[in-house]
Amino acid sequence: MVLLLCCFLSSLLVVMAAPAADEVKFLPGLQKQPSFRHFSGYLKVADGKHLHYWLVESQKDPSSDPLVLWLNGGPGCSSLDGLLTEHGPYLIQDDGATLQYNPYSWNKIANVLYLESPAGVGFSYSDDKNYVTNDTEVSDSDLSS
């Protein structure tokens, strides 16, 4: 429980301090760009690992709405699956090239942080190509991000 709380608090810092350089200003395939802000980038964690994140601000009130941390199951499943096919603000259409707004998006009432973990999943990577991943190592990386 303490580990979960620490992960949540660390994630909250990402929401409050998402780098301006990571702000997504344009998404191809989306006819009208969103009114809410969203960010995509990397969190550098211990041992040269870089975890990819996508933060979608709440459509309601980002400064006071809660933060939801989304980690897809698996292990080895990209959290972008949740973002782009389940509960994110946009859904990939059958043509694979266009996006449509999701009327049931979780970011209607919350800030949502999609974290691709561990390194090697999705766009997350390690500087050391011979890295080893286990539950303890993943927990340490998530905590330090």
KOLFI-924418 format. One record per atom (N, C-alpha, C): residue in one letter; atom name; x, y, z. Coordinates in steps of 0.2 Angstrom, whole numbers, padded with zeros to 4 digits. Layout:
<recs>
- r | a | u | v | w
- A | CA | X | Y | Z
...
</recs>
This chain:
<recs>
- r | a | u | v | w
- M | N | 0004 | -0006 | 0000
- M | CA | 0000 | 0000 | 0000
- M | C | 0004 | 0006 | 0000
- V | N | 0010 | 0006 | 0004
- V | CA | 0014 | 0012 | 0004
- V | C | 0017 | 0013 | -0003
- L | N | 0019 | 0007 | -0006
- L | CA | 0022 | 0008 | -0013
- L | C | 0017 | 0011 | -0018
- L | N | 0011 | 0009 | -0017
- L | CA | 0006 | 0012 | -0022
- L | C | 0005 | 0019 | -0020
- L | N | 0005 | 0021 | -0014
- L | CA | 0004 | 0028 | -0012
- L | C | 0010 | 0032 | -0015
- C | N | 0016 | 0030 | -0014
- C | CA | 0022 | 0033 | -0017
- C | C | 0022 | 0034 | -0025
- C | N | 0020 | 0028 | -0028
- C | CA | 0019 | 0029 | -0035
- C | C | 0014 | 0034 | -0037
- F | N | 0008 | 0035 | -0034
- F | CA | 0003 | 0040 | -0035
- F | C | 0006 | 0047 | -0034
- L | N | 0009 | 0048 | -0028
- L | CA | 0012 | 0054 | -0027
- L | C | 0017 | 0056 | -0032
- S | N | 0021 | 0051 | -0034
- S | CA | 0026 | 0053 | -0039
- S | C | 0023 | 0055 | -0046
- S | N | 0017 | 0051 | -0047
- S | CA | 0014 | 0053 | -0054
- S | C | 0011 | 0060 | -0053
- L | N | 0008 | 0062 | -0047
- L | CA | 0005 | 0068 | -0046
- L | C | 0010 | 0074 | -0048
- L | N | 0017 | 0073 | -0046
- L | CA | 0022 | 0077 | -0048
- L | C | 0022 | 0078 | -0056
- V | N | 0021 | 0073 | -0059
- V | CA | 0022 | 0073 | -0067
- V | C | 0016 | 0078 | -0069
- V | N | 0010 | 0077 | -0066
- V | CA | 0004 | 0082 | -0068
- V | C | 0006 | 0089 | -0067
- M | N | 0009 | 0090 | -0061
- M | CA | 0010 | 0097 | -0059
- M | C | 0016 | 0100 | -0063
- A | N | 0021 | 0096 | -0066
- A | CA | 0027 | 0098 | -0068
- A | C | 0028 | 0095 | -0075
- A | N | 0023 | 0094 | -0079
- A | CA | 0024 | 0091 | -0086
- A | C | 0028 | 0096 | -0090
- P | N | 0034 | 0094 | -0093
- P | CA | 0038 | 0099 | -0097
- P | C | 0034 | 0102 | -0103
- A | N | 0034 | 0109 | -0103
- A | CA | 0031 | 0112 | -0109
- A | C | 0033 | 0109 | -0116
- A | N | 0039 | 0107 | -0116
- A | CA | 0042 | 0104 | -0122
- A | C | 0038 | 0097 | -0124
- D | N | 0035 | 0094 | -0119
- D | CA | 0032 | 0088 | -0120
- D | C | 0024 | 0089 | -0122
- E | N | 0022 | 0095 | -0122
- E | CA | 0015 | 0096 | -0124
- E | C | 0014 | 0095 | -0131
- V | N | 0008 | 0091 | -0132
- V | CA | 0006 | 0089 | -0139
- V | C | 0002 | 0094 | -0142
- K | N | 0004 | 0097 | -0147
- K | CA | 0000 | 0103 | -0150
- K | C | -0004 | 0101 | -0156
- F | N | -0002 | 0095 | -0159
- F | CA | -0006 | 0093 | -0165
- F | C | -0006 | 0085 | -0165
- L | N | -0012 | 0082 | -0167
- L | CA | -0012 | 0075 | -0168
- L | C | -0015 | 0074 | -0175
- P | N | -0011 | 0070 | -0179
- P | CA | -0013 | 0069 | -0186
- P | C | -0019 | 0064 | -0185
- G | N | -0024 | 0065 | -0190
- G | CA | -0030 | 0061 | -0190
- G | C | -0036 | 0063 | -0186
- L | N | -0035 | 0069 | -0182
- L | CA | -0040 | 0071 | -0178
- L | C | -0042 | 0078 | -0182
- Q | N | -0049 | 0078 | -0183
- Q | CA | -0051 | 0084 | -0187
- Q | C | -0051 | 0090 | -0183
- K | N | -0053 | 0090 | -0177
- K | CA | -0052 | 0096 | -0173
- K | C | -0048 | 0095 | -0167
- Q | N | -0043 | 0099 | -0166
- Q | CA | -0038 | 0098 | -0160
- Q | C | -0042 | 0099 | -0154
- P | N | -0040 | 0095 | -0148
- P | CA | -0043 | 0096 | -0142
- P | C | -0042 | 0103 | -0138
- S | N | -0047 | 0104 | -0134
- S | CA | -0047 | 0110 | -0130
- S | C | -0043 | 0109 | -0124
- F | N | -0042 | 0103 | -0122
- F | CA | -0038 | 0101 | -0116
- F | C | -0031 | 0100 | -0118
- R | N | -0026 | 0101 | -0113
- R | CA | -0019 | 0100 | -0114
- R | C | -0017 | 0092 | -0113
- H | N | -0013 | 0090 | -0117
- H | CA | -0010 | 0083 | -0116
- H | C | -0002 | 0083 | -0118
- F | N | 0001 | 0079 | -0115
- F | CA | 0008 | 0079 | -0115
- F | C | 0011 | 0071 | -0116
- S | N | 0016 | 0071 | -0120
- S | CA | 0019 | 0064 | -0121
- S | C | 0027 | 0065 | -0121
- G | N | 0030 | 0061 | -0117
- G | CA | 0037 | 0061 | -0116
- G | C | 0040 | 0056 | -0112
- Y | N | 0046 | 0057 | -0110
- Y | CA | 0049 | 0051 | -0106
- Y | C | 0051 | 0054 | -0099
- L | N | 0050 | 0049 | -0094
- L | CA | 0053 | 0050 | -0087
- L | C | 0059 | 0046 | -0087
- K | N | 0065 | 0049 | -0085
- K | CA | 0071 | 0045 | -0084
- K | C | 0071 | 0042 | -0077
- V | N | 0072 | 0036 | -0077
- V | CA | 0072 | 0033 | -0070
- V | C | 0079 | 0029 | -0069
- A | N | 0080 | 0026 | -0064
- A | CA | 0086 | 0023 | -0062
- A | C | 0089 | 0018 | -0067
- D | N | 0095 | 0018 | -0068
- D | CA | 0099 | 0013 | -0072
- D | C | 0098 | 0014 | -0079
- G | N | 0097 | 0021 | -0081
- G | CA | 0097 | 0022 | -0088
- G | C | 0090 | 0020 | -0092
- K | N | 0085 | 0019 | -0088
- K | CA | 0079 | 0017 | -0091
- K | C | 0074 | 0024 | -0092
- H | N | 0070 | 0024 | -0097
- H | CA | 0066 | 0029 | -0100
- H | C | 0059 | 0027 | -0101
- L | N | 0055 | 0029 | -0096
- L | CA | 0048 | 0026 | -0097
- L | C | 0044 | 0032 | -0100
- H | N | 0040 | 0029 | -0105
- H | CA | 0036 | 0034 | -0109
- H | C | 0029 | 0035 | -0106
- Y | N | 0027 | 0041 | -0106
- Y | CA | 0021 | 0043 | -0103
- Y | C | 0017 | 0047 | -0108
- W | N | 0010 | 0047 | -0107
- W | CA | 0006 | 0052 | -0110
- W | C | 0001 | 0054 | -0105
- L | N | 0001 | 0060 | -0104
- L | CA | -0003 | 0063 | -0098
- L | C | -0009 | 0067 | -0102
- V | N | -0015 | 0066 | -0100
- V | CA | -0021 | 0069 | -0103
- V | C | -0024 | 0073 | -0097
- E | N | -0024 | 0080 | -0098
- E | CA | -0028 | 0084 | -0093
- E | C | -0035 | 0083 | -0093
- S | N | -0038 | 0084 | -0087
- S | CA | -0045 | 0084 | -0087
- S | C | -0049 | 0089 | -0091
- Q | N | -0054 | 0087 | -0094
- Q | CA | -0058 | 0092 | -0098
- Q | C | -0062 | 0097 | -0093
- K | N | -0063 | 0095 | -0087
- K | CA | -0067 | 0099 | -0082
- K | C | -0063 | 0104 | -0079
- D | N | -0059 | 0102 | -0074
- D | CA | -0054 | 0106 | -0070
- D | C | -0048 | 0103 | -0068
- P | N | -0043 | 0103 | -0073
- P | CA | -0037 | 0100 | -0071
- P | C | -0033 | 0101 | -0065
- S | N | -0034 | 0107 | -0062
- S | CA | -0030 | 0109 | -0056
- S | C | -0033 | 0106 | -0050
- S | N | -0040 | 0104 | -0050
- S | CA | -0043 | 0101 | -0044
- S | C | -0045 | 0094 | -0045
- D | N | -0046 | 0092 | -0051
- D | CA | -0048 | 0085 | -0053
- D | C | -0043 | 0080 | -0051
- P | N | -0045 | 0074 | -0049
- P | CA | -0040 | 0069 | -0047
- P | C | -0036 | 0066 | -0053
- L | N | -0031 | 0063 | -0051
- L | CA | -0026 | 0060 | -0056
- L | C | -0027 | 0052 | -0056
- V | N | -0028 | 0049 | -0062
- V | CA | -0029 | 0042 | -0062
- V | C | -0022 | 0040 | -0066
- L | N | -0019 | 0035 | -0063
- L | CA | -0013 | 0032 | -0066
- L | C | -0015 | 0026 | -0069
- W | N | -0014 | 0025 | -0076
- W | CA | -0016 | 0019 | -0079
- W | C | -0010 | 0015 | -0081
- L | N | -0009 | 0009 | -0079
- L | CA | -0004 | 0004 | -0081
- L | C | -0008 | -0002 | -0084
- N | N | -0007 | -0003 | -0091
- N | CA | -0010 | -0009 | -0094
- N | C | -0007 | -0015 | -0091
- G | N | -0012 | -0020 | -0091
- G | CA | -0010 | -0027 | -0088
- G | C | -0005 | -0031 | -0093
- G | N | -0004 | -0037 | -0091
- G | CA | 0001 | -0040 | -0095
- G | C | 0004 | -0046 | -0091
- P | N | 0011 | -0045 | -0090
- P | CA | 0015 | -0039 | -0092
- P | C | 0016 | -0039 | -0099
- G | N | 0019 | -0033 | -0101
- G | CA | 0021 | -0032 | -0108
- G | C | 0016 | -0028 | -0112
- C | N | 0010 | -0026 | -0110
- C | CA | 0005 | -0023 | -0114
- C | C | 0006 | -0015 | -0113
- S | N | 0006 | -0012 | -0119
- S | CA | 0007 | -0005 | -0119
- S | C | 0001 | -0001 | -0116
- S | N | 0002 | 0004 | -0112
- S | CA | -0003 | 0008 | -0109
- S | C | -0007 | 0012 | -0114
- L | N | -0004 | 0013 | -0120
- L | CA | -0007 | 0016 | -0126
- L | C | -0013 | 0013 | -0128
- D | N | -0013 | 0006 | -0127
- D | CA | -0019 | 0002 | -0128
- D | C | -0025 | 0005 | -0125
- G | N | -0025 | 0007 | -0118
- G | CA | -0030 | 0010 | -0114
- G | C | -0031 | 0017 | -0117
- L | N | -0026 | 0021 | -0119
- L | CA | -0027 | 0027 | -0121
- L | C | -0031 | 0028 | -0128
- L | N | -0029 | 0023 | -0133
- L | CA | -0032 | 0024 | -0139
- L | C | -0037 | 0019 | -0141
- T | N | -0039 | 0014 | -0137
- T | CA | -0044 | 0009 | -0139
- T | C | -0049 | 0008 | -0133
- E | N | -0048 | 0011 | -0127
- E | CA | -0053 | 0010 | -0122
- E | C | -0056 | 0016 | -0119
- H | N | -0052 | 0020 | -0115
- H | CA | -0055 | 0025 | -0111
- H | C | -0051 | 0032 | -0112
- G | N | -0047 | 0032 | -0117
- G | CA | -0044 | 0039 | -0118
- G | C | -0049 | 0044 | -0122
- P | N | -0046 | 0050 | -0123
- P | CA | -0051 | 0055 | -0126
- P | C | -0052 | 0054 | -0133
- Y | N | -0048 | 0050 | -0137
- Y | CA | -0049 | 0048 | -0144
- Y | C | -0048 | 0041 | -0145
- L | N | -0051 | 0038 | -0150
- L | CA | -0051 | 0031 | -0152
- L | C | -0048 | 0031 | -0159
- I | N | -0044 | 0026 | -0160
- I | CA | -0042 | 0025 | -0167
- I | C | -0047 | 0021 | -0171
- Q | N | -0049 | 0024 | -0177
- Q | CA | -0054 | 0021 | -0181
- Q | C | -0051 | 0015 | -0185
- D | N | -0056 | 0011 | -0188
- D | CA | -0054 | 0005 | -0192
- D | C | -0049 | 0006 | -0198
- D | N | -0049 | 0013 | -0200
- D | CA | -0044 | 0014 | -0206
- D | C | -0037 | 0014 | -0203
- G | N | -0036 | 0015 | -0197
- G | CA | -0030 | 0015 | -0194
- G | C | -0026 | 0022 | -0194
- A | N | -0030 | 0027 | -0198
- A | CA | -0027 | 0033 | -0199
- A | C | -0030 | 0039 | -0196
- T | N | -0036 | 0038 | -0194
- T | CA | -0040 | 0044 | -0191
- T | C | -0042 | 0042 | -0184
- L | N | -0043 | 0047 | -0180
- L | CA | -0045 | 0047 | -0173
- L | C | -0052 | 0050 | -0172
- Q | N | -0056 | 0048 | -0168
- Q | CA | -0063 | 0050 | -0166
- Q | C | -0063 | 0052 | -0159
- Y | N | -0066 | 0057 | -0156
- Y | CA | -0067 | 0058 | -0149
- Y | C | -0071 | 0053 | -0146
- N | N | -0069 | 0051 | -0140
- N | CA | -0073 | 0046 | -0136
- N | C | -0077 | 0049 | -0131
- P | N | -0084 | 0048 | -0132
- P | CA | -0089 | 0052 | -0127
- P | C | -0088 | 0049 | -0120
- Y | N | -0085 | 0043 | -0119
- Y | CA | -0084 | 0040 | -0113
- Y | C | -0077 | 0041 | -0110
- S | N | -0073 | 0045 | -0112
- S | CA | -0067 | 0046 | -0110
- S | C | -0066 | 0048 | -0102
- W | N | -0061 | 0045 | -0099
- W | CA | -0060 | 0046 | -0092
- W | C | -0058 | 0053 | -0091
- N | N | -0055 | 0056 | -0095
- N | CA | -0053 | 0063 | -0094
- N | C | -0058 | 0068 | -0094
- K | N | -0064 | 0066 | -0095
- K | CA | -0070 | 0071 | -0094
- K | C | -0070 | 0073 | -0087
- I | N | -0068 | 0069 | -0082
- I | CA | -0068 | 0071 | -0075
- I | C | -0062 | 0070 | -0071
- A | N | -0056 | 0068 | -0075
- A | CA | -0050 | 0067 | -0071
- A | C | -0044 | 0068 | -0076
- N | N | -0038 | 0069 | -0073
- N | CA | -0032 | 0069 | -0076
- N | C | -0030 | 0062 | -0077
- V | N | -0028 | 0060 | -0083
- V | CA | -0026 | 0053 | -0083
- V | C | -0019 | 0052 | -0086
- L | N | -0015 | 0049 | -0082
- L | CA | -0008 | 0047 | -0084
- L | C | -0007 | 0040 | -0086
- Y | N | -0005 | 0039 | -0092
- Y | CA | -0004 | 0033 | -0095
- Y | C | 0004 | 0032 | -0095
- L | N | 0006 | 0027 | -0091
- L | CA | 0013 | 0025 | -0091
- L | C | 0015 | 0019 | -0094
- E | N | 0020 | 0019 | -0098
- E | CA | 0022 | 0012 | -0101
- E | C | 0027 | 0009 | -0097
- S | N | 0026 | 0004 | -0094
- S | CA | 0030 | 0001 | -0089
- S | C | 0030 | -0007 | -0090
- P | N | 0035 | -0010 | -0089
- P | CA | 0042 | -0008 | -0088
- P | C | 0046 | -0006 | -0094
- A | N | 0052 | -0004 | -0094
- A | CA | 0056 | -0002 | -0100
- A | C | 0056 | -0008 | -0104
- G | N | 0055 | -0007 | -0111
- G | CA | 0055 | -0012 | -0116
- G | C | 0047 | -0013 | -0118
- V | N | 0043 | -0010 | -0115
- V | CA | 0036 | -0010 | -0116
- V | C | 0034 | -0004 | -0120
- G | N | 0030 | -0004 | -0126
- G | CA | 0028 | 0001 | -0130
- G | C | 0034 | 0006 | -0132
- F | N | 0034 | 0012 | -0130
- F | CA | 0040 | 0017 | -0132
- F | C | 0045 | 0017 | -0126
- S | N | 0044 | 0014 | -0121
- S | CA | 0049 | 0014 | -0115
- S | C | 0055 | 0010 | -0117
- Y | N | 0061 | 0012 | -0115
- Y | CA | 0067 | 0009 | -0117
- Y | C | 0072 | 0009 | -0112
- S | N | 0078 | 0006 | -0112
- S | CA | 0083 | 0006 | -0108
- S | C | 0089 | 0007 | -0112
- D | N | 0094 | 0011 | -0109
- D | CA | 0100 | 0013 | -0113
- D | C | 0104 | 0006 | -0113
- D | N | 0104 | 0002 | -0108
- D | CA | 0107 | -0005 | -0108
- D | C | 0103 | -0010 | -0112
- K | N | 0104 | -0012 | -0118
- K | CA | 0100 | -0016 | -0122
- K | C | 0100 | -0023 | -0119
- N | N | 0104 | -0025 | -0114
- N | CA | 0104 | -0031 | -0110
- N | C | 0101 | -0031 | -0104
- Y | N | 0096 | -0027 | -0103
- Y | CA | 0093 | -0026 | -0096
- Y | C | 0089 | -0032 | -0095
- V | N | 0088 | -0033 | -0088
- V | CA | 0083 | -0038 | -0086
- V | C | 0078 | -0035 | -0082
- T | N | 0072 | -0038 | -0083
- T | CA | 0066 | -0035 | -0079
- T | C | 0063 | -0041 | -0075
- N | N | 0061 | -0039 | -0069
- N | CA | 0057 | -0043 | -0064
- N | C | 0053 | -0038 | -0060
- D | N | 0048 | -0041 | -0056
- D | CA | 0043 | -0037 | -0052
- D | C | 0047 | -0032 | -0048
- T | N | 0052 | -0034 | -0044
- T | CA | 0055 | -0029 | -0040
- T | C | 0058 | -0024 | -0044
- E | N | 0062 | -0025 | -0049
- E | CA | 0065 | -0020 | -0053
- E | C | 0059 | -0015 | -0056
- V | N | 0054 | -0018 | -0058
- V | CA | 0048 | -0014 | -0061
- V | C | 0046 | -0009 | -0056
- S | N | 0044 | -0012 | -0050
- S | CA | 0042 | -0008 | -0044
- S | C | 0047 | -0002 | -0043
- D | N | 0053 | -0004 | -0042
- D | CA | 0058 | 0002 | -0041
- D | C | 0058 | 0007 | -0046
- S | N | 0057 | 0005 | -0053
- S | CA | 0057 | 0010 | -0058
- S | C | 0051 | 0014 | -0058
- D | N | 0045 | 0011 | -0057
- D | CA | 0039 | 0015 | -0056
- D | C | 0039 | 0020 | -0051
- L | N | 0042 | 0018 | -0045
- L | CA | 0042 | 0022 | -0039
- L | C | 0047 | 0028 | -0040
- S | N | 0052 | 0027 | -0044
- S | CA | 0057 | 0032 | -0045
- S | C | 0055 | 0037 | -0050
- S | N | 0050 | 0035 | -0054
- S | CA | 0048 | 0039 | -0060
- S | C | 0043 | 0044 | -0057
</recs>
